[in-house]
């Protein structure tokens, strides 16, 4: 499991992981993520939440806060 931080205002590029699914546990802060084939779904992930992204699903996480850092545990899991 990896510890990831997202500084205030950070936005990732849309991407997907073809060979593994991802499980995220939010430790602190509030992050948002667009996900789905056309990034048509939007979810808010708060401290204490788990968020699952299936393999090969596009997603774009971002931190909308101007002041707070997001901390999360990220566990990629290779699909068999």
Secondary structure, DSSP 8 states (H G I E B T S, - for coil): -EEEEE-TT-B---B--TTEEEEEEEEESEEEEEESTTS-EEEEEETT-EEEE-TT--EEEE---SS--EEEEEEEEE--
